Amino acid sequence: MAERSVVELPPEVGEPFEVFLNGVPQRAGHDFRVEGRQLVFERNLAREGRLGFWRWLSLFLGIAGTYRQNDSVDVVYDEGGRRTVTSLAFEPATRSTS
């Protein structure tokens, strides 16, 4: 079983569009696939959650850094003749049976 993450496209995003993961261009069919109004990544995408008090304090005091995975998915599309960028939320990775 492989992990996969799903990103829902907003209704205003139409073809053609470009996808970026952490600022890096992604290719449909290679880095992700389109299933209806969803982008499916065959990998674990994750967001760094809220920082607890002690972790926040250690960052503030410069004792420790943060090295958690914090992915961002951006889509660039045409809206009324101008390029528009939107950041998309994604569902936590799930295990696929394929």
N, CA, C and O atoms as CSV, one atom per row, in Angstrom:
chain,resi,resn,atom,element,x,y,z
A,1,MET,N,N,0.824,-1.181,0.000
A,1,MET,CA,C,0.000,0.000,0.000
A,1,MET,C,C,0.870,1.247,0.000
A,1,MET,O,O,1.846,1.339,0.745
A,2,ALA,N,N,0.505,2.204,-0.844
A,2,ALA,CA,C,1.249,3.454,-0.943
A,2,ALA,C,C,0.458,4.572,-0.284
A,2,ALA,O,O,-0.770,4.520,-0.209
A,3,GLU,N,N,1.177,5.585,0.192
A,3,GLU,CA,C,0.509,6.749,0.749
A,3,GLU,C,C,0.158,7.701,-0.380
A,3,GLU,O,O,0.870,7.780,-1.381
A,4,ARG,N,N,-0.945,8.426,-0.213
A,4,ARG,CA,C,-1.326,9.411,-1.206
A,4,ARG,C,C,-2.013,10.577,-0.508
A,4,ARG,O,O,-2.639,10.415,0.539
A,5,SER,N,N,-1.881,11.756,-1.112
A,5,SER,CA,C,-2.519,12.960,-0.595
A,5,SER,C,C,-3.400,13.540,-1.690
A,5,SER,O,O,-3.055,13.502,-2.871
A,6,VAL,N,N,-4.541,14.077,-1.280
A,6,VAL,CA,C,-5.521,14.588,-2.220
A,6,VAL,C,C,-5.715,16.086,-1.979
A,6,VAL,O,O,-5.865,16.533,-0.842
A,7,VAL,N,N,-5.709,16.851,-3.078
A,7,VAL,CA,C,-5.914,18.295,-3.027
A,7,VAL,C,C,-7.138,18.617,-3.875
A,7,VAL,O,O,-7.195,18.255,-5.051
A,8,GLU,N,N,-8.102,19.284,-3.292
A,8,GLU,CA,C,-9.337,19.656,-3.990
A,8,GLU,C,C,-9.129,20.977,-4.727
A,8,GLU,O,O,-8.675,21.959,-4.140
A,9,LEU,N,N,-9.468,20.994,-6.028
A,9,LEU,CA,C,-9.374,22.225,-6.809
A,9,LEU,C,C,-10.605,23.091,-6.555
A,9,LEU,O,O,-11.723,22.576,-6.572
A,10,PRO,N,N,-10.431,24.389,-6.321
A,10,PRO,CA,C,-11.592,25.277,-6.168
A,10,PRO,C,C,-12.362,25.379,-7.478
A,10,PRO,O,O,-11.787,25.150,-8.542
A,11,PRO,N,N,-13.641,25.715,-7.430
A,11,PRO,CA,C,-14.458,25.765,-8.646
A,11,PRO,C,C,-13.968,26.778,-9.672
A,11,PRO,O,O,-14.186,26.588,-10.869
A,12,GLU,N,N,-13.315,27.843,-9.235
A,12,GLU,CA,C,-12.866,28.876,-10.178
A,12,GLU,C,C,-11.630,28.479,-10.981
A,12,GLU,O,O,-11.286,29.159,-11.947
A,13,VAL,N,N,-10.958,27.395,-10.603
A,13,VAL,CA,C,-9.765,26.952,-11.327
A,13,VAL,C,C,-10.185,26.110,-12.520
A,13,VAL,O,O,-10.801,25.055,-12.369
A,14,GLY,N,N,-9.837,26.595,-13.721
A,14,GLY,CA,C,-10.133,25.860,-14.940
A,14,GLY,C,C,-8.851,25.523,-15.679
A,14,GLY,O,O,-7.774,26.013,-15.342
A,15,GLU,N,N,-8.984,24.685,-16.687
A,15,GLU,CA,C,-7.828,24.313,-17.515
A,15,GLU,C,C,-7.460,25.484,-18.392
A,15,GLU,O,O,-8.362,26.222,-18.790
A,16,PRO,N,N,-6.233,25.705,-18.717
A,16,PRO,CA,C,-5.073,25.028,-18.164
A,16,PRO,C,C,-4.664,25.662,-16.836
A,16,PRO,O,O,-4.971,26.823,-16.566
A,17,PHE,N,N,-3.968,24.882,-16.017
A,17,PHE,CA,C,-3.435,25.397,-14.766
A,17,PHE,C,C,-2.076,24.766,-14.513
A,17,PHE,O,O,-1.751,23.712,-15.060
A,18,GLU,N,N,-1.294,25.424,-13.680
A,18,GLU,CA,C,0.018,24.921,-13.293
A,18,GLU,C,C,-0.010,24.601,-11.804
A,18,GLU,O,O,-0.693,25.275,-11.033
A,19,VAL,N,N,0.731,23.574,-11.401
A,19,VAL,CA,C,0.769,23.150,-10.008
A,19,VAL,C,C,2.202,23.260,-9.499
A,19,VAL,O,O,3.154,22.869,-10.175
A,20,PHE,N,N,2.330,23.800,-8.294
A,20,PHE,CA,C,3.632,23.932,-7.638
A,20,PHE,C,C,3.549,23.313,-6.257
A,20,PHE,O,O,2.600,23.563,-5.513
A,21,LEU,N,N,4.536,22.512,-5.914
A,21,LEU,CA,C,4.650,21.932,-4.582
A,21,LEU,C,C,5.886,22.520,-3.940
A,21,LEU,O,O,7.002,22.280,-4.401
A,22,ASN,N,N,5.700,23.282,-2.889
A,22,ASN,CA,C,6.804,23.964,-2.212
A,22,ASN,C,C,7.595,24.840,-3.177
A,22,ASN,O,O,8.815,24.958,-3.066
A,23,GLY,N,N,6.882,25.459,-4.131
A,23,GLY,CA,C,7.502,26.364,-5.092
A,23,GLY,C,C,8.134,25.686,-6.291
A,23,GLY,O,O,8.665,26.366,-7.169
A,24,VAL,N,N,8.090,24.368,-6.349
A,24,VAL,CA,C,8.698,23.613,-7.454
A,24,VAL,C,C,7.598,23.175,-8.424
A,24,VAL,O,O,6.617,22.565,-8.001
A,25,PRO,N,N,7.748,23.479,-9.727
A,25,PRO,CA,C,6.719,23.068,-10.697
A,25,PRO,C,C,6.529,21.549,-10.695
A,25,PRO,O,O,7.494,20.790,-10.608
A,26,GLN,N,N,5.266,21.122,-10.792
A,26,GLN,CA,C,4.920,19.708,-10.833
A,26,GLN,C,C,4.283,19.403,-12.187
A,26,GLN,O,O,3.631,20.259,-12.785
A,27,ARG,N,N,4.480,18.166,-12.663
A,27,ARG,CA,C,3.933,17.766,-13.963
A,27,ARG,C,C,2.813,16.749,-13.774
A,27,ARG,O,O,2.960,15.754,-13.066
A,28,ALA,N,N,1.678,17.035,-14.437
A,28,ALA,CA,C,0.551,16.099,-14.408
A,28,ALA,C,C,0.978,14.790,-15.066
A,28,ALA,O,O,1.643,14.797,-16.101
A,29,GLY,N,N,0.597,13.681,-14.468
A,29,GLY,CA,C,0.952,12.370,-15.000
A,29,GLY,C,C,2.297,11.882,-14.513
A,29,GLY,O,O,2.599,10.694,-14.619
A,30,HIS,N,N,3.102,12.769,-13.985
A,30,HIS,CA,C,4.421,12.381,-13.470
A,30,HIS,C,C,4.499,12.604,-11.957
A,30,HIS,O,O,4.837,11.687,-11.209
A,31,ASP,N,N,4.188,13.815,-11.514
A,31,ASP,CA,C,4.266,14.148,-10.091
A,31,ASP,C,C,2.909,14.012,-9.391
A,31,ASP,O,O,2.848,13.804,-8.179
A,32,PHE,N,N,1.837,14.131,-10.154
A,32,PHE,CA,C,0.476,14.001,-9.625
A,32,PHE,C,C,-0.433,13.605,-10.778
A,32,PHE,O,O,-0.038,13.650,-11.943
A,33,ARG,N,N,-1.657,13.216,-10.435
A,33,ARG,CA,C,-2.650,12.957,-11.474
A,33,ARG,C,C,-3.930,13.720,-11.125
A,33,ARG,O,O,-4.189,14.032,-9.963
A,34,VAL,N,N,-4.715,14.008,-12.151
A,34,VAL,CA,C,-5.971,14.726,-11.973
A,34,VAL,C,C,-7.096,13.712,-12.019
A,34,VAL,O,O,-7.212,12.945,-12.975
A,35,GLU,N,N,-7.931,13.706,-10.978
A,35,GLU,CA,C,-9.120,12.846,-10.914
A,35,GLU,C,C,-10.316,13.746,-10.653
A,35,GLU,O,O,-10.588,14.111,-9.509
A,36,GLY,N,N,-11.031,14.102,-11.716
A,36,GLY,CA,C,-12.158,15.027,-11.569
A,36,GLY,C,C,-11.650,16.394,-11.151
A,36,GLY,O,O,-10.891,17.029,-11.885
A,37,ARG,N,N,-12.066,16.854,-9.969
A,37,ARG,CA,C,-11.645,18.151,-9.430
A,37,ARG,C,C,-10.591,17.987,-8.331
A,37,ARG,O,O,-10.430,18.860,-7.479
A,38,GLN,N,N,-9.883,16.867,-8.361
A,38,GLN,CA,C,-8.861,16.606,-7.351
A,38,GLN,C,C,-7.499,16.365,-7.983
A,38,GLN,O,O,-7.387,15.788,-9.065
A,39,LEU,N,N,-6.471,16.819,-7.284
A,39,LEU,CA,C,-5.089,16.480,-7.627
A,39,LEU,C,C,-4.667,15.395,-6.648
A,39,LEU,O,O,-4.820,15.556,-5.437
A,40,VAL,N,N,-4.136,14.295,-7.164
A,40,VAL,CA,C,-3.738,13.182,-6.319
A,40,VAL,C,C,-2.220,13.019,-6.404
A,40,VAL,O,O,-1.668,12.776,-7.477
A,41,PHE,N,N,-1.562,13.157,-5.261
A,41,PHE,CA,C,-0.122,12.969,-5.157
A,41,PHE,C,C,0.128,11.620,-4.505
A,41,PHE,O,O,-0.431,11.331,-3.447
A,42,GLU,N,N,0.953,10.797,-5.119
A,42,GLU,CA,C,1.262,9.472,-4.572
A,42,GLU,C,C,2.409,9.593,-3.564
A,42,GLU,O,O,3.412,8.884,-3.650
A,43,ARG,N,N,2.238,10.490,-2.631
A,43,ARG,CA,C,3.231,10.712,-1.574
A,43,ARG,C,C,2.540,11.383,-0.406
A,43,ARG,O,O,1.407,11.850,-0.518
A,44,ASN,N,N,3.221,11.422,0.683
A,44,ASN,CA,C,2.696,12.022,1.896
A,44,ASN,C,C,2.970,13.520,1.894
A,44,ASN,O,O,4.124,13.945,1.939
A,45,LEU,N,N,1.916,14.313,1.842
A,45,LEU,CA,C,2.037,15.752,2.020
A,45,LEU,C,C,1.593,16.063,3.442
A,45,LEU,O,O,0.621,15.487,3.930
A,46,ALA,N,N,2.290,16.959,4.101
A,46,ALA,CA,C,1.959,17.256,5.496
A,46,ALA,C,C,2.149,18.733,5.785
A,46,ALA,O,O,2.957,19.410,5.148
A,47,ARG,N,N,1.407,19.207,6.736
A,47,ARG,CA,C,1.548,20.571,7.232
A,47,ARG,C,C,2.044,20.495,8.670
A,47,ARG,O,O,1.637,19.629,9.444
A,48,GLU,N,N,2.926,21.416,9.002
A,48,GLU,CA,C,3.357,21.509,10.388
A,48,GLU,C,C,2.185,22.021,11.192
A,48,GLU,O,O,1.599,23.051,10.859
A,49,GLY,N,N,1.848,21.321,12.229
A,49,GLY,CA,C,0.706,21.714,13.052
A,49,GLY,C,C,1.041,22.910,13.930
A,49,GLY,O,O,2.105,23.519,13.816
A,50,ARG,N,N,0.123,23.216,14.787
A,50,ARG,CA,C,0.353,24.308,15.738
A,50,ARG,C,C,1.489,23.928,16.671
A,50,ARG,O,O,1.640,22.769,17.058
A,51,LEU,N,N,2.279,24.923,17.020
A,51,LEU,CA,C,3.385,24.691,17.935
A,51,LEU,C,C,2.881,24.767,19.366
A,51,LEU,O,O,2.124,25.669,19.724
A,52,GLY,N,N,3.306,23.813,20.177
A,52,GLY,CA,C,2.991,23.849,21.594
A,52,GLY,C,C,3.821,24.930,22.283
A,52,GLY,O,O,4.756,25.480,21.702
A,53,PHE,N,N,3.465,25.218,23.516
A,53,PHE,CA,C,4.152,26.293,24.251
A,53,PHE,C,C,5.652,26.070,24.327
A,53,PHE,O,O,6.419,26.986,24.031
A,54,TRP,N,N,6.098,24.868,24.719
A,54,TRP,CA,C,7.533,24.616,24.922
A,54,TRP,C,C,8.292,24.676,23.606
A,54,TRP,O,O,9.410,25.189,23.564
A,55,ARG,N,N,7.709,24.164,22.537
A,55,ARG,CA,C,8.378,24.230,21.237
A,55,ARG,C,C,8.468,25.681,20.764
A,55,ARG,O,O,9.502,26.104,20.247
A,56,TRP,N,N,7.389,26.440,20.939
A,56,TRP,CA,C,7.403,27.848,20.570
A,56,TRP,C,C,8.457,28.598,21.378
A,56,TRP,O,O,9.210,29.401,20.827
A,57,LEU,N,N,8.512,28.341,22.676
A,57,LEU,CA,C,9.488,29.014,23.541
A,57,LEU,C,C,10.915,28.674,23.118
A,57,LEU,O,O,11.768,29.559,23.073
A,58,SER,N,N,11.186,27.409,22.806
A,58,SER,CA,C,12.541,27.018,22.398
A,58,SER,C,C,12.924,27.675,21.071
A,58,SER,O,O,14.087,28.025,20.867
A,59,LEU,N,N,11.950,27.846,20.163
A,59,LEU,CA,C,12.217,28.568,18.918
A,59,LEU,C,C,12.494,30.038,19.197
A,59,LEU,O,O,13.431,30.619,18.648
A,60,PHE,N,N,11.677,30.630,20.050
A,60,PHE,CA,C,11.811,32.041,20.385
A,60,PHE,C,C,13.170,32.328,21.028
A,60,PHE,O,O,13.801,33.343,20.734
A,61,LEU,N,N,13.611,31.434,21.897
A,61,LEU,CA,C,14.887,31.621,22.585
A,61,LEU,C,C,16.082,31.178,21.748
A,61,LEU,O,O,17.228,31.363,22.156
A,62,GLY,N,N,15.821,30.599,20.590
A,62,GLY,CA,C,16.912,30.158,19.719
A,62,GLY,C,C,17.562,28.869,20.164
A,62,GLY,O,O,18.672,28.554,19.737
A,63,ILE,N,N,16.890,28.124,21.010
A,63,ILE,CA,C,17.437,26.858,21.510
A,63,ILE,C,C,17.304,25.767,20.456
A,63,ILE,O,O,18.190,24.924,20.314
A,64,ALA,N,N,16.205,25.781,19.724
A,64,ALA,CA,C,15.950,24.739,18.729
A,64,ALA,C,C,15.292,25.356,17.511
A,64,ALA,O,O,14.674,26.418,17.589
A,65,GLY,N,N,15.434,24.673,16.384
A,65,GLY,CA,C,14.756,25.072,15.155
A,65,GLY,C,C,13.581,24.155,14.916
A,65,GLY,O,O,13.280,23.285,15.734
A,66,THR,N,N,12.929,24.348,13.808
A,66,THR,CA,C,11.835,23.454,13.461
A,66,THR,C,C,12.161,22.781,12.137
A,66,THR,O,O,12.513,23.447,11.163
A,67,TYR,N,N,12.045,21.493,12.108
A,67,TYR,CA,C,12.403,20.719,10.923
A,67,TYR,C,C,11.272,19.801,10.507
A,67,TYR,O,O,11.497,18.777,9.861
A,68,ARG,N,N,10.065,20.168,10.875
A,68,ARG,CA,C,8.919,19.348,10.498
A,68,ARG,C,C,8.563,19.595,9.040
A,68,ARG,O,O,8.867,20.652,8.486
A,69,GLN,N,N,7.918,18.616,8.427
A,69,GLN,CA,C,7.477,18.743,7.047
A,69,GLN,C,C,6.345,19.769,6.990
A,69,GLN,O,O,5.396,19.695,7.771
A,70,ASN,N,N,6.447,20.717,6.070
A,70,ASN,CA,C,5.433,21.750,5.935
A,70,ASN,C,C,5.238,22.052,4.459
A,70,ASN,O,O,5.771,23.033,3.941
A,71,ASP,N,N,4.469,21.204,3.783
A,71,ASP,CA,C,4.269,21.324,2.339
A,71,ASP,C,C,3.234,22.387,2.008
A,71,ASP,O,O,2.318,22.646,2.789
A,72,SER,N,N,3.390,23.000,0.838
A,72,SER,CA,C,2.383,23.923,0.328
A,72,SER,C,C,2.125,23.587,-1.133
A,72,SER,O,O,3.054,23.308,-1.891
A,73,VAL,N,N,0.851,23.616,-1.521
A,73,VAL,CA,C,0.447,23.355,-2.897
A,73,VAL,C,C,-0.191,24.629,-3.432
A,73,VAL,O,O,-1.167,25.129,-2.873
A,74,ASP,N,N,0.369,25.149,-4.521
A,74,ASP,CA,C,-0.148,26.347,-5.159
A,74,ASP,C,C,-0.565,26.019,-6.583
A,74,ASP,O,O,0.069,25.206,-7.256
A,75,VAL,N,N,-1.636,26.657,-7.037
A,75,VAL,CA,C,-2.111,26.481,-8.411
A,75,VAL,C,C,-2.145,27.855,-9.070
A,75,VAL,O,O,-2.647,28.822,-8.498
A,76,VAL,N,N,-1.598,27.922,-10.292
A,76,VAL,CA,C,-1.622,29.147,-11.087
A,76,VAL,C,C,-2.575,28.902,-12.250
A,76,VAL,O,O,-2.450,27.910,-12.968
A,77,TYR,N,N,-3.528,29.816,-12.429
A,77,TYR,CA,C,-4.528,29.663,-13.479
A,77,TYR,C,C,-4.920,31.031,-14.007
A,77,TYR,O,O,-4.585,32.057,-13.415
A,78,ASP,N,N,-5.635,31.037,-15.128
A,78,ASP,CA,C,-6.088,32.274,-15.754
A,78,ASP,C,C,-7.487,32.609,-15.245
A,78,ASP,O,O,-8.390,31.773,-15.284
A,79,GLU,N,N,-7.655,33.851,-14.762
A,79,GLU,CA,C,-8.965,34.288,-14.297
A,79,GLU,C,C,-9.245,35.658,-14.904
A,79,GLU,O,O,-8.674,36.664,-14.484
A,80,GLY,N,N,-10.122,35.682,-15.887
A,80,GLY,CA,C,-10.471,36.937,-16.532
A,80,GLY,C,C,-9.306,37.602,-17.237
A,80,GLY,O,O,-9.204,38.829,-17.243
A,81,GLY,N,N,-8.427,36.809,-17.832
A,81,GLY,CA,C,-7.307,37.355,-18.582
A,81,GLY,C,C,-6.071,37.658,-17.758
A,81,GLY,O,O,-5.093,38.178,-18.295
A,82,ARG,N,N,-6.086,37.350,-16.482
A,82,ARG,CA,C,-4.868,37.569,-15.688
A,82,ARG,C,C,-4.514,36.301,-14.905
A,82,ARG,O,O,-5.384,35.527,-14.504
A,83,ARG,N,N,-3.210,36.120,-14.704
A,83,ARG,CA,C,-2.740,34.935,-13.962
A,83,ARG,C,C,-3.028,35.119,-12.485
A,83,ARG,O,O,-2.743,36.166,-11.904
A,84,THR,N,N,-3.594,34.091,-11.891
A,84,THR,CA,C,-3.962,34.114,-10.478
A,84,THR,C,C,-3.315,32.924,-9.784
A,84,THR,O,O,-3.246,31.827,-10.338
A,85,VAL,N,N,-2.845,33.156,-8.569
A,85,VAL,CA,C,-2.236,32.090,-7.770
A,85,VAL,C,C,-3.082,31.882,-6.529
A,85,VAL,O,O,-3.479,32.840,-5.866
A,86,THR,N,N,-3.355,30.620,-6.222
A,86,THR,CA,C,-4.070,30.315,-4.990
A,86,THR,C,C,-3.366,29.155,-4.286
A,86,THR,O,O,-2.921,28.202,-4.924
A,87,SER,N,N,-3.276,29.257,-2.965
A,87,SER,CA,C,-2.717,28.169,-2.158
A,87,SER,C,C,-3.859,27.259,-1.740
A,87,SER,O,O,-4.920,27.725,-1.323
A,88,LEU,N,N,-3.632,25.962,-1.856
A,88,LEU,CA,C,-4.694,24.996,-1.603
A,88,LEU,C,C,-4.440,24.179,-0.351
A,88,LEU,O,O,-3.302,23.834,-0.035
A,89,ALA,N,N,-5.509,23.879,0.351
A,89,ALA,CA,C,-5.437,22.973,1.495
A,89,ALA,C,C,-5.452,21.545,0.960
A,89,ALA,O,O,-5.924,21.301,-0.150
A,90,PHE,N,N,-4.947,20.623,1.729
A,90,PHE,CA,C,-4.972,19.228,1.302
A,90,PHE,C,C,-5.327,18.325,2.456
A,90,PHE,O,O,-5.154,18.665,3.626
A,91,GLU,N,N,-5.829,17.160,2.087
A,91,GLU,CA,C,-6.189,16.157,3.077
A,91,GLU,C,C,-4.929,15.409,3.501
A,91,GLU,O,O,-4.019,15.209,2.696
A,92,PRO,N,N,-4.880,14.997,4.762
A,92,PRO,CA,C,-3.729,14.202,5.199
A,92,PRO,C,C,-3.571,12.949,4.343
A,92,PRO,O,O,-4.539,12.451,3.769
A,93,ALA,N,N,-2.377,12.462,4.267
A,93,ALA,CA,C,-2.099,11.278,3.457
A,93,ALA,C,C,-2.917,10.091,3.952
A,93,ALA,O,O,-3.114,9.896,5.151
A,94,THR,N,N,-3.382,9.312,2.992
A,94,THR,CA,C,-4.094,8.079,3.294
A,94,THR,C,C,-3.390,6.946,2.568
A,94,THR,O,O,-2.615,7.181,1.641
A,95,ARG,N,N,-3.650,5.758,2.974
A,95,ARG,CA,C,-3.068,4.597,2.290
A,95,ARG,C,C,-4.005,4.172,1.174
A,95,ARG,O,O,-5.208,4.010,1.381
A,96,SER,N,N,-3.434,3.994,-0.022
A,96,SER,CA,C,-4.255,3.515,-1.145
A,96,SER,C,C,-4.020,2.030,-1.309
A,96,SER,O,O,-2.972,1.506,-0.932
A,97,THR,N,N,-5.000,1.364,-1.871
A,97,THR,CA,C,-4.892,-0.096,-2.036
A,97,THR,C,C,-4.263,-0.461,-3.370
A,97,THR,O,O,-3.999,-1.636,-3.625
A,98,SER,N,N,-4.017,0.534,-4.233
A,98,SER,CA,C,-3.436,0.219,-5.541
A,98,SER,C,C,-1.959,0.458,-5.561
A,98,SER,O,O,-1.313,0.243,-6.586
